[in-house]
Each structure stands twice: as C-alpha cells, then as structure tokens.
Amino acid sequence: MLQEISIKNFAIIEEVHLSFETGMTILTGETGAGKSIIIDAMSLLLGGRASSDFVRHGTEKAEIEGLFFFGENAGLLSVLTALGFDSIGNELILRREIFANGRSVCRINGQMVNLATLRQVGDFLVDIHGQHDSQELMNAKYHLHLLDEFGDEKFERISSDYVQKFERYKDLRLQLTKRQHNAQEFAQRIEILKFQAEEIEAAAIDPIEDETLEKRREKLNNVKNIADALSTAALALDDEENDFSSLNHIKITMNELDRIAEFDPIYQDLADKTVESYYVLSDISSQITRQLEQLEFNPNELLQIEDRIMTLNTLKKKYGPTLSNVVHYLEKVQLELSDLTGADHDSESLEKQVKAAQDELLVASRALNETRHVMAQDLEADIKKELSELYMEKADFKVQFEQAKFSSHGNEHVEFFIQTNPGEGFKPLAKTASGGELSRLMLAIKSSFSRRENKTSIVFDEVDTGVSGRVAQAIAQKIYKIAKNGQVLAISHLPQVVAIADTQFYIEKSSAHDVTTSTVRKLDQKERIQELAKMLAGDDVTKEALAQAKKLLQ
C-alpha cells in the first residue's frame, strides 16, 4: 500500500505531504482545485512520462516521493532481485525529480534507475484507473489484453510457451522465405565464399611468414655488401700474407707478456686475458671464414621470395591488413559456408523444420485458445454478478472469439459484447454502452480483476461519471468492497461515494500575488458533514442538507 507521498513544486502544488491507510480514501474539492494533479503526480512517481510543464512556475524542479509497504508479492520480489535490490524488507521508497529543463531523475530506495525500471516496479504497486481505461474498454483491440489479465500462473506458462513456439516458427519461416526468394543470390554468395576459402587455403599461410621472407629478401639483395664486409673483417683479423694483421699483433703481445709473467702477478693476469682474447678472436675469424664460404647469391630463390611476398600482399589487401587477419577471415568464411551449405540449412531441411515448428505452434495455440475460452466463461460469470450488484441485473456480458492470423498474441480475435436489455441481442461494447453503463461496466471489470491482481493500491479517478441515485450508491458500495482487499484512493463528486469512504482529504486552491497554490487537508467528522452538505445543497447549506449528510455518513 501507499503509506506516504510527498509532492513539491508540482504544477500548482507548492508542497504537500499525505499519509494514507488501508481501506478507502476519498479526495474531494472544487473543480480545478488540483485533485487530478495529485493523481498525475502518483502516475509520474510510478514511471509515467514527464514534462517540464509539471514543474511549478519559478522553481528549478518538481519532486515526488512515495513510501510503499507490500506483503507477499513473488512477482515484485523477483523483479527487484533481478534488478539488484537485495535485503529490501517489505518497503520501497520511490522518488522522481522533474527538472525545468526537461531532465528527469528516478530513484528506488536511493539508487538511481532508468524510467523503464521505475515503471516495471511501479506496475506491481499501484493500479491507476481513470478515463484512459474507459477508452481502452471502448477499443476492441485492448480486449484481448484485458482478458489475459484475468489469467493465472498456469495461463502465463501456456501463453509463454505459445510465444516461444510462435517466434521459432516465424524465424524459420523467414529463413525459408528468404532462401527461396533469393536462391540465386545464395548460390552466388556460396561461390564467392568457396573461391575466397580456396584462395586463402592454397596459400598455406603462416601468420609470421611475411616477416621472415622480408628479412631473407633483404639479405639476398645485399649479398655483395655482406661479402665485402666479411672479407675485410677476415683480412683485418687474420691475413697470412700480412704480418701486421690483428691476430699476429695479439699473438706477439701474448708471447711477450707470457715471457715476463713470472716477475709480477699483474703481468700474469694480463697474459691470461690476452690469451683469452686471442682465442676468442681466432674463433670469430673462423666463423667469418665459414660465413664467407657459405654465402652465395641465388637469383632463383630471390624470384621465388618476390613471388611469395606478392601473393601474401595480395591476400593482405583483400582480407588483411595482416596475415593474422587473413587467417581469421578464413575461419569466418568457413563458418559461413558451413552455415549456408550445412544439412540443417538447405531448403529441404528448412521446409521440414518449418513444418515441425508449425505443428508445434498449432498444438500450443489450441492450448492457449482452450485456456482463454475457460477464462472468458469465468470472466463472463464474474462480470454478470458484478453488473447485477450495480443495478444492471438484466444486462448480459459476453466474450466473443473470432479466428485471426497467427501473431505473438495467438490466432483469435477477442471482443467484448454486451446486451443491456433482454431480447436486444449482443452488440459490440463500443457501440452500445452509454456513459453511465460504461462506468459501471468498467467498475465491474476492475472489481472482478482486483480479487486476482496483487496490486497494493488501486486509484479510481472519477469512475462514477454519468451516474446518480441508487446507481451511485451501488458504485460507492462496489468501490468500498474493492477497498476491503487492500487500499483504494478515489476522486469523486458523488456524495454517496464520498460518504462511504474511511478517510477524506479536501483539496482547495488559493491565489495570492498572482500565484495559485493548491493545499490538501484531512477532514474530521464535522468537516466531512459540512462538505457533504455542500455537495447535496450547494453553498447555501441547510439544516436538511446537514441532516442528510449525517445520515449518509452513518
């Protein structure tokens, strides 16, 4: 239930704090005082679309905050858990801020959420029932949705199963239709993919091959420079015809140091290091000689390398930019080829899958239709009973089904029909119900649904339009009966409805310095009698009106 609501700088409301209880609470006041504005604020708090027009003139933002208590509600708890709200207990604080620049901020228990999340949670908390619902009732395209609201958990499972079967059938049917209409395009695509796969596979790519080839080509193109450098280095180190080569000089140094090594340890150390250097350089000289002997220039190898590099560059331009990308592209091509040519995706196989999916869909649709027909019978019986209590005991209500194309909602069209008097025959609800009858029918449906829904609060926004007398009294009793299942907030101009409420708030507006402000106050018993008397007799309250007001309240 809605325990408290705080509204600040919203339309003509400067600041209002209201506390509610279980049972029936009525909101009354003069026309234009702001009763519907409070309902608008509740709607925004529950995820309705905001506008900067709601922000009170001259202020930065409008603020709406509500405290809700709820009992066992598996659906709500499941949604809250999925959204990451843990250990929330049995209360929620919803907050909505609408800024003058059009921006809106939503919070649940202090955590910022998007509008869709706020609306998803709000749908479990309050059902606001007003003029919009009358429009839905008059529009046949909403009747299937209203009937489905009468369903239980079993129906939800059957409906969910049907939706899954329908989506699978639709997807497979689309694939088959696309393949049949684009057979030539599919064949061309397969040929292109095969060519690309064969071209890449034939190259037998190593992802780092291009780097190795580039280095080898660079070496072959510089064979003369390498040979010259190696020859010069070899001659500098060890030249048999040159007594002044590096190794000869080091050998002389080694011999001389060895000859005096016994005279001082430092001479011995120098001699040892010189010997080590001599053998290192001697080894280097041998390696240089071997490199020179192995070095050769093979023009055929260079041509082969150039061809291979050209092939790899071509592939990189087509599928690259690197050889690793080319390899990855090949994997994608092979996967798509498998998808297009696999046994599960040829036309014959798809036709079999479509037929199987169609058979499953037909079974699921029959289960859905049978369940809806049973629900319709229960709804018809419930609505008839409710209408009888609203002085439409001769009226009859019927849910009519017609075959329709398969959709995500089923393959039957649903429309509500009503017979207001015996012998007139059933006619579409949208064409026969008067204003007063529509109000009663809408209330009958809401009364029937309220016993099944798990909403913590229901709001009625002037659902008693177009009725009076004993019908008004019946509507008052019906709303009060609904309130016994939880909490009802209502706006009404009918004395009978106002009088039966457990609690009454009075909304009034005042103007000062060209600024209009709405205020709300809870009425005590004496004030309620006074306001009821005004409803009965106008501003000129008589003793008779006061007496009648007291009687109504009793």
GURO-635604 format. One line per 10 residues: number of its first residue (from 0); their letters; for each residue x negated, z, y negated of C-alpha. Coordinates in nm, 3 decimals, decimal comma, always signed. Layout:
residues N
NUM	A	X Z Y | ...
***
This chain:
residues 554
0	MLQEISIKNF	+0,000 +0,000 +0,000 | -0,095 -0,043 -0,365 | -0,188 +0,309 -0,477 | -0,304 +0,240 -0,832 | -0,351 -0,055 -1,063 | -0,535 -0,068 -1,395 | -0,478 -0,360 -1,635 | -0,680 -0,400 -1,955 | -0,670 -0,669 -2,225 | -0,443 -0,891 -2,017
10	AIIEEVHLSF	-0,206 -1,113 -2,218 | -0,008 -0,872 -2,443 | -0,110 -0,567 -2,238 | -0,384 -0,366 -2,407 | -0,430 -0,106 -2,135 | -0,202 +0,013 -1,857 | -0,261 +0,248 -1,562 | +0,009 +0,272 -1,296 | +0,029 +0,483 -0,980 | +0,266 +0,380 -0,704
20	ETGMTILTGE	+0,409 +0,548 -0,397 | +0,575 +0,432 -0,077 | +0,936 +0,326 -0,091 | +1,097 +0,114 -0,361 | +0,967 +0,096 -0,716 | +1,153 -0,100 -0,984 | +1,011 -0,249 -1,305 | +1,264 -0,290 -1,585 | +1,258 -0,376 -1,954 | +1,385 -0,616 -2,214
30	TGAGKSIIID	+1,333 -0,989 -2,168 | +0,982 -1,082 -2,281 | +0,856 -0,723 -2,266 | +0,593 -0,815 -2,005 | +0,744 -0,737 -1,665 | +0,631 -1,067 -1,517 | +0,290 -1,024 -1,682 | +0,227 -0,724 -1,456 | +0,318 -0,938 -1,153 | +0,084 -1,209 -1,286
40	AMSLLLGGRA	-0,195 -0,952 -1,310 | -0,131 -0,846 -0,949 | -0,140 -1,210 -0,841 | -0,479 -1,261 -1,008 | -0,610 -0,940 -0,851 | -0,520 -1,087 -0,510 | -0,702 -1,416 -0,569 | -0,470 -1,622 -0,787 | -0,617 -1,886 -1,017 | -0,727 -1,751 -1,355
50	SSDFVRHGTE	-0,720 -1,896 -1,704 | -0,879 -1,784 -2,028 | -0,523 -1,780 -2,168 | -0,472 -1,450 -1,984 | -0,739 -1,279 -2,196 | -0,585 -1,075 -2,478 | -0,649 -1,231 -2,818 | -0,960 -1,095 -2,988 | -1,115 -0,944 -2,672 | -1,405 -1,056 -2,457
60	KAEIEGLFFF	-1,243 -1,026 -2,115 | -0,939 -0,910 -1,919 | -0,991 -0,652 -1,644 | -0,766 -0,582 -1,345 | -0,847 -0,325 -1,078 | -0,639 -0,203 -0,787 | -0,677 +0,068 -0,522 | -0,517 -0,014 -0,188 | -0,460 +0,207 +0,116 | -0,396 +0,047 +0,453
70	GENAGLLSVL	-0,331 +0,169 +0,806 | -0,397 -0,006 +1,134 | -0,443 -0,371 +1,050 | -0,656 -0,554 +1,306 | -0,641 -0,883 +1,117 | -0,761 -0,730 +0,790 | -1,036 -0,527 +0,960 | -1,155 -0,838 +1,147 | -1,179 -1,036 +0,822 | -1,357 -0,752 +0,638
80	TALGFDSIGN	-1,608 -0,711 +0,924 | -1,675 -1,085 +0,931 | -1,736 -1,072 +0,555 | -1,992 -0,794 +0,598 | -1,785 -0,497 +0,481 | -1,871 -0,210 +0,716 | -1,756 +0,153 +0,716 | -1,481 +0,090 +0,462 | -1,243 +0,357 +0,594 | -0,882 +0,286 +0,504
90	ELILRREIFA	-0,905 +0,197 +0,137 | -1,013 -0,102 -0,070 | -1,082 -0,142 -0,441 | -1,025 -0,495 -0,568 | -1,145 -0,589 -0,917 | -1,106 -0,906 -1,120 | -1,255 -0,987 -1,459 | -1,147 -1,296 -1,653 | -1,366 -1,384 -1,950 | -1,259 -1,563 -2,267
100	NGRSVCRING	-1,498 -1,850 -2,183 | -1,306 -1,917 -1,860 | -1,551 -1,748 -1,621 | -1,412 -1,515 -1,357 | -1,578 -1,238 -1,153 | -1,430 -1,090 -0,833 | -1,536 -0,773 -0,653 | -1,431 -0,589 -0,337 | -1,550 -0,227 -0,316 | -1,804 -0,305 -0,588
110	QMVNLATLRQ	-1,951 -0,604 -0,402 | -1,927 -0,939 -0,578 | -1,734 -1,202 -0,378 | -1,605 -1,552 -0,442 | -1,241 -1,628 -0,518 | -1,168 -1,759 -0,167 | -1,284 -1,430 -0,014 | -1,074 -1,225 -0,257 | -0,772 -1,438 -0,173 | -0,839 -1,409 +0,200
120	VGDFLVDIHG	-0,839 -1,029 +0,180 | -0,553 -1,017 -0,071 | -0,326 -1,212 +0,166 | -0,331 -0,912 +0,400 | -0,244 -0,660 +0,129 | +0,047 -0,783 -0,083 | +0,316 -1,047 -0,050 | +0,443 -1,155 -0,392 | +0,787 -1,310 -0,354 | +0,934 -1,488 -0,652
130	QHDSQELMNA	+1,060 -1,815 -0,800 | +0,787 -2,015 -0,627 | +0,918 -1,904 -0,289 | +1,264 -2,035 -0,380 | +1,106 -2,373 -0,447 | +0,935 -2,365 -0,107 | +1,264 -2,276 +0,059 | +1,428 -2,577 -0,106 | +1,149 -2,809 +0,007 | +1,175 -2,912 +0,372
140	KYHLHLLDEF	+0,802 -2,975 +0,407 | +0,743 -2,597 +0,384 | +0,998 -2,503 +0,651 | +0,759 -2,550 +0,943 | +0,516 -2,310 +0,775 | +0,795 -2,055 +0,724 | +0,898 -2,083 +1,089 | +0,539 -2,036 +1,205 | +0,517 -1,714 +1,002 | +0,779 -1,580 +1,243
150	GDEKFERISS	+0,536 -1,622 +1,533 | +0,346 -1,350 +1,716 | -0,008 -1,336 +1,863 | +0,098 -1,543 +2,165 | +0,221 -1,818 +1,935 | -0,106 -1,803 +1,739 | -0,301 -1,865 +2,062 | -0,076 -2,156 +2,163 | -0,098 -2,304 +1,812 | -0,477 -2,267 +1,804
160	DYVQKFERYK	-0,507 -2,434 +2,146 | -0,292 -2,725 +2,026 | -0,505 -2,771 +1,711 | -0,823 -2,786 +1,923 | -0,668 -3,043 +2,158 | -0,543 -3,250 +1,864 | -0,880 -3,250 +1,687 | -1,058 -3,357 +2,007 | -0,807 -3,638 +2,068 | -0,829 -3,753 +1,707
170	DLRLQLTKRQ	-1,211 -3,755 +1,717 | -1,230 -3,951 +2,044 | -0,960 -4,192 +1,930 | -1,151 -4,256 +1,609 | -1,471 -4,325 +1,806 | -1,293 -4,570 +2,035 | -1,117 -4,748 +1,749 | -1,439 -4,775 +1,556 | -1,624 -4,914 +1,858 | -1,352 -5,166 +1,937
180	HNAQEFAQRI	-1,325 -5,286 +1,577 | -1,700 -5,305 +1,534 | -1,814 -5,433 +1,875 | -2,038 -5,698 +1,719 | -2,184 -5,451 +1,472 | -2,257 -5,207 +1,757 | -2,428 -5,483 +1,958 | -2,642 -5,579 +1,659 | -2,733 -5,217 +1,599 | -2,837 -5,173 +1,962
190	EILKFQAEEI	-3,054 -5,487 +1,945 | -3,224 -5,361 +1,628 | -3,291 -5,022 +1,784 | -3,427 -5,179 +2,103 | -3,663 -5,400 +1,901 | -3,787 -5,106 +1,697 | -3,837 -4,890 +2,005 | -4,025 -5,166 +2,190 | -4,242 -5,241 +1,886 | -4,348 -4,878 +1,849
200	EAAAIDPIED	-4,384 -4,811 +2,221 | -4,601 -5,124 +2,265 | -4,845 -4,987 +2,007 | -4,905 -4,672 +2,219 | -4,973 -4,466 +1,908 | -5,199 -4,165 +1,886 | -5,096 -3,972 +1,571 | -5,463 -3,935 +1,455 | -5,581 -4,277 +1,577 | -5,588 -4,434 +1,231
210	ETLEKRREKL	-5,832 -4,172 +1,103 | -6,071 -4,235 +1,396 | -6,053 -4,612 +1,350 | -6,117 -4,590 +0,977 | -6,435 -4,390 +1,043 | -6,554 -4,635 +1,312 | -6,487 -4,935 +1,087 | -6,678 -4,769 +0,805 | -6,978 -4,717 +1,035 | -6,979 -5,075 +1,163
220	NNVKNIADAL	-6,957 -5,213 +0,810 | -7,266 -5,009 +0,717 | -7,487 -5,071 +1,023 | -7,770 -5,226 +0,815 | -7,779 -4,936 +0,570 | -7,777 -4,688 +0,857 | -8,058 -4,872 +1,039 | -8,272 -4,887 +0,726 | -8,224 -4,518 +0,659 | -8,303 -4,419 +1,018
230	STAALALDDE	-8,617 -4,639 +1,026 | -8,750 -4,499 +0,701 | -8,680 -4,144 +0,822 | -8,855 -4,214 +1,154 | -9,165 -4,360 +0,987 | -9,182 -4,075 +0,739 | -9,176 -3,821 +1,020 | -9,399 -3,986 +1,279 | -9,588 -4,312 +1,240 | -9,864 -4,376 +1,494
240	ENDFSSLNHI	-10,034 -4,622 +1,259 | -10,015 -4,382 +0,967 | -10,235 -4,075 +0,984 | -10,054 -3,928 +0,683 | -9,705 -3,906 +0,847 | -9,521 -3,577 +0,817 | -9,577 -3,470 +1,177 | -9,950 -3,542 +1,154 | -9,978 -3,331 +0,841 | -9,782 -3,046 +1,004
250	KITMNELDRI	-9,997 -3,074 +1,316 | -10,311 -3,034 +1,107 | -10,154 -2,735 +0,934 | -10,059 -2,582 +1,268 | -10,411 -2,622 +1,411 | -10,582 -2,475 +1,105 | -10,352 -2,169 +1,093 | -10,395 -2,114 +1,464 | -10,775 -2,114 +1,418 | -10,760 -1,820 +1,176
260	AEFDPIYQDL	-10,461 -1,636 +1,322 | -10,679 -1,366 +1,481 | -10,804 -1,247 +1,145 | -10,472 -1,133 +0,999 | -10,116 -1,084 +1,135 | -9,975 -1,281 +0,845 | -10,186 -1,581 +0,950 | -10,042 -1,548 +1,299 | -9,686 -1,537 +1,158 | -9,748 -1,850 +0,951
270	ADKTVESYYV	-9,898 -2,024 +1,251 | -9,595 -1,935 +1,468 | -9,347 -2,063 +1,208 | -9,547 -2,383 +1,167 | -9,545 -2,438 +1,544 | -9,166 -2,388 +1,545 | -9,120 -2,635 +1,258 | -9,342 -2,890 +1,431 | -9,133 -2,891 +1,749 | -8,803 -2,899 +1,554
280	LSDISSQITR	-8,918 -3,200 +1,352 | -9,061 -3,359 +1,664 | -8,717 -3,328 +1,828 | -8,549 -3,472 +1,517 | -8,792 -3,763 +1,528 | -8,700 -3,830 +1,891 | -8,325 -3,820 +1,813 | -8,369 -4,061 +1,522 | -8,557 -4,298 +1,753 | -8,276 -4,278 +2,012
290	QLEQLEFNPN	-8,012 -4,343 +1,743 | -8,207 -4,649 +1,632 | -8,228 -4,776 +1,989 | -7,851 -4,725 +2,042 | -7,749 -4,870 +1,708 | -7,604 -5,217 +1,731 | -7,359 -5,430 +1,539 | -7,072 -5,578 +1,744 | -6,867 -5,821 +1,534 | -6,601 -5,846 +1,809
300	ELLQIEDRIM	-6,546 -5,472 +1,803 | -6,508 -5,481 +1,425 | -6,249 -5,758 +1,456 | -6,058 -5,556 +1,716 | -6,063 -5,249 +1,494 | -5,942 -5,451 +1,194 | -5,653 -5,589 +1,402 | -5,559 -5,245 +1,529 | -5,566 -5,093 +1,181 | -5,347 -5,377 +1,056
310	TLNTLKKKYG	-5,098 -5,313 +1,337 | -5,085 -4,941 +1,262 | -5,049 -5,002 +0,886 | -4,757 -5,236 +0,953 | -4,584 -4,967 +1,160 | -4,652 -4,707 +0,890 | -4,498 -4,932 +0,625 | -4,188 -4,982 +0,840 | -4,138 -4,636 +0,984 | -4,405 -4,413 +0,819
320	PTLSNVVHYL	-4,569 -4,323 +0,591 | -4,786 -4,153 +0,859 | -4,834 -4,220 +1,230 | -4,672 -3,881 +1,298 | -4,363 -4,008 +1,111 | -4,368 -4,325 +1,321 | -4,370 -4,120 +1,642 | -4,084 -3,907 +1,509 | -3,888 -4,219 +1,414 | -3,931 -4,349 +1,770
330	EKVQLELSDL	-3,777 -4,027 +1,904 | -3,475 -4,073 +1,671 | -3,434 -4,436 +1,778 | -3,448 -4,342 +2,146 | -3,187 -4,069 +2,089 | -2,951 -4,304 +1,905 | -2,999 -4,570 +2,172 | -2,911 -4,318 +2,438 | -2,602 -4,219 +2,240 | -2,488 -4,580 +2,191
340	TGADHDSESL	-2,564 -4,708 +2,538 | -2,505 -4,394 +2,747 | -2,237 -4,390 +3,012 | -2,026 -4,142 +2,813 | -2,008 -4,366 +2,508 | -1,926 -4,712 +2,632 | -1,577 -4,843 +2,559 | -1,451 -4,798 +2,914 | -1,569 -4,436 +2,930 | -1,427 -4,363 +2,584
350	EKQVKAAQDE	-1,091 -4,505 +2,688 | -1,086 -4,268 +2,986 | -1,180 -3,973 +2,763 | -0,909 -4,066 +2,510 | -0,651 -4,088 +2,789 | -0,756 -3,748 +2,926 | -0,751 -3,592 +2,577 | -0,408 -3,747 +2,515 | -0,272 -3,595 +2,835 | -0,409 -3,253 +2,738
360	LLVASRALNE	-0,258 -3,293 +2,389 | +0,084 -3,372 +2,535 | +0,073 -3,059 +2,750 | -0,036 -2,848 +2,451 | +0,235 -3,000 +2,229 | +0,506 -2,923 +2,484 | +0,391 -2,560 +2,498 | +0,386 -2,546 +2,117 | +0,731 -2,701 +2,084 | +0,886 -2,478 +2,350
370	TRHVMAQDLE	+0,747 -2,169 +2,177 | +0,872 -2,285 +1,838 | +1,220 -2,353 +1,977 | +1,237 -1,997 +2,111 | +1,110 -1,866 +1,776 | +1,376 -2,075 +1,600 | +1,653 -1,918 +1,810 | +1,524 -1,570 +1,725 | +1,497 -1,663 +1,357 | +1,849 -1,808 +1,353
380	ADIKKELSEL	+1,992 -1,490 +1,504 | +1,796 -1,272 +1,261 | +1,896 -1,476 +0,954 | +2,264 -1,478 +1,056 | +2,258 -1,099 +1,088 | +2,083 -1,058 +0,752 | +2,325 -1,300 +0,581 | +2,619 -1,111 +0,722 | +2,490 -0,794 +0,559 | +2,465 -0,990 +0,231
390	YMEKADFKVQ	+2,834 -1,092 +0,238 | +2,768 -1,435 +0,384 | +2,916 -1,343 +0,723 | +3,079 -1,684 +0,760 | +2,754 -1,867 +0,695 | +2,554 -2,011 +0,980 | +2,184 -2,093 +0,981 | +2,010 -2,348 +1,199 | +1,655 -2,471 +1,252 | +1,662 -2,841 +1,331
400	FEQAKFSSHG	+1,380 -3,026 +1,505 | +1,307 -3,399 +1,494 | +1,040 -3,598 +1,672 | +0,746 -3,682 +1,445 | +0,398 -3,830 +1,463 | +0,126 -3,609 +1,603 | -0,056 -3,408 +1,338 | -0,254 -3,086 +1,322 | +0,081 -2,902 +1,296 | +0,242 -3,058 +1,603
410	NEHVEFFIQT	+0,467 -3,354 +1,675 | +0,800 -3,223 +1,548 | +0,950 -3,210 +1,201 | +1,130 -2,885 +1,111 | +1,404 -2,842 +0,854 | +1,641 -2,555 +0,777 | +2,013 -2,633 +0,776 | +2,298 -2,409 +0,663 | +2,674 -2,405 +0,697 | +2,818 -2,182 +0,426
420	NPGEGFKPLA	+3,178 -2,210 +0,548 | +3,322 -2,283 +0,894 | +3,414 -2,645 +0,955 | +3,194 -2,788 +0,679 | +2,919 -2,880 +0,921 | +2,549 -2,811 +0,891 | +2,374 -2,967 +0,592 | +2,014 -2,953 +0,469 | +1,948 -2,626 +0,291 | +1,803 -2,802 -0,014
430	KTASGGELSR	+2,131 -2,988 -0,073 | +2,391 -2,718 -0,015 | +2,273 -2,373 -0,126 | +2,384 -2,252 -0,469 | +2,166 -2,023 -0,682 | +2,329 -1,703 -0,554 | +2,330 -1,826 -0,194 | +1,967 -1,928 -0,219 | +1,870 -1,583 -0,347 | +2,048 -1,421 -0,054
440	LMLAIKSSFS	+1,907 -1,664 +0,199 | +1,557 -1,612 +0,065 | +1,603 -1,235 +0,082 | +1,742 -1,262 +0,435 | +1,433 -1,455 +0,546 | +1,200 -1,210 +0,373 | +1,383 -0,917 +0,529 | +1,351 -1,077 +0,870 | +0,981 -1,155 +0,822 | +0,895 -0,815 +0,673
450	RRENKTSIVF	+0,954 -0,648 +1,008 | +0,690 -0,872 +1,164 | +0,433 -0,906 +0,886 | +0,165 -0,644 +0,842 | +0,151 -0,651 +0,462 | +0,100 -0,315 +0,292 | +0,317 -0,411 -0,008 | +0,587 -0,662 -0,097 | +0,665 -0,766 -0,455 | +1,004 -0,917 -0,547
460	DEVDTGVSGR	+1,006 -1,097 -0,880 | +1,372 -1,138 -0,986 | +1,502 -1,242 -0,643 | +1,852 -1,128 -0,739 | +1,914 -1,413 -0,985 | +2,266 -1,557 -0,981 | +2,448 -1,269 -0,808 | +2,669 -0,980 -0,917 | +2,926 -0,732 -0,794 | +2,926 -0,633 -0,431
470	VAQAIAQKIY	+2,667 -0,902 -0,350 | +2,431 -0,738 -0,597 | +2,491 -0,408 -0,420 | +2,419 -0,569 -0,084 | +2,096 -0,718 -0,219 | +1,996 -0,379 -0,355 | +2,052 -0,220 -0,014 | +1,862 -0,502 +0,155 | +1,557 -0,459 -0,069 | +1,572 -0,083 -0,013
480	KIAKNGQVLA	+1,589 -0,141 +0,361 | +1,275 -0,354 +0,344 | +1,104 -0,078 +0,145 | +1,157 +0,162 +0,436 | +0,895 -0,036 +0,629 | +0,632 +0,017 +0,358 | +0,620 -0,036 -0,016 | +0,830 -0,264 -0,235 | +0,778 -0,338 -0,605 | +1,060 -0,528 -0,773
490	ISHLPQVVAI	+1,161 -0,670 -1,108 | +1,535 -0,679 -1,159 | +1,807 -0,692 -1,425 | +2,083 -0,577 -1,190 | +2,200 -0,214 -1,230 | +2,272 -0,189 -0,855 | +1,914 -0,284 -0,766 | +1,762 -0,065 -1,035 | +1,971 +0,237 -0,937 | +1,876 +0,231 -0,567
500	ADTQFYIEKS	+1,501 +0,239 -0,636 | +1,299 +0,554 -0,566 | +1,090 +0,513 -0,882 | +1,150 +0,327 -1,208 | +0,895 +0,207 -1,464 | +1,010 +0,085 -1,802 | +0,815 -0,187 -1,982 | +0,852 -0,233 -2,355 | +0,665 -0,416 -2,626 | +0,597 -0,332 -2,987
510	SAHDVTTSTV	+0,437 -0,509 -3,281 | +0,209 -0,368 -3,548 | -0,015 -0,552 -3,793 | +0,081 -0,886 -3,636 | -0,037 -0,762 -3,293 | +0,206 -0,738 -2,997 | +0,143 -0,482 -2,725 | +0,325 -0,400 -2,400 | +0,332 -0,048 -2,264 | +0,464 +0,096 -1,938
520	RKLDQKERIQ	+0,601 +0,441 -1,869 | +0,760 +0,612 -1,571 | +1,117 +0,723 -1,635 | +1,254 +1,063 -1,541 | +1,609 +1,108 -1,415 | +1,761 +1,147 -1,763 | +1,583 +0,837 -1,893 | +1,692 +0,637 -1,588 | +2,055 +0,726 -1,656 | +2,015 +0,613 -2,017
530	ELAKMLAGDD	+1,857 +0,280 -1,920 | +2,117 +0,213 -1,650 | +2,392 +0,283 -1,903 | +2,238 +0,025 -2,138 | +2,238 -0,230 -1,857 | +2,605 -0,161 -1,796 | +2,732 -0,139 -2,154 | +2,463 -0,278 -2,382 | +2,300 -0,088 -2,669 | +2,629 +0,087 -2,751
540	VTKEALAQAK	+2,613 +0,343 -2,469 | +2,946 +0,509 -2,399 | +3,034 +0,822 -2,200 | +3,193 +0,597 -1,941 | +2,873 +0,396 -1,909 | +2,668 +0,715 -1,870 | +2,908 +0,843 -1,607 | +2,891 +0,516 -1,417 | +2,510 +0,519 -1,441 | +2,500 +0,869 -1,293
550	KLLQ	+2,730 +0,758 -1,013 | +2,511 +0,457 -0,937 | +2,202 +0,675 -0,916 | +2,381 +0,913 -0,681
***
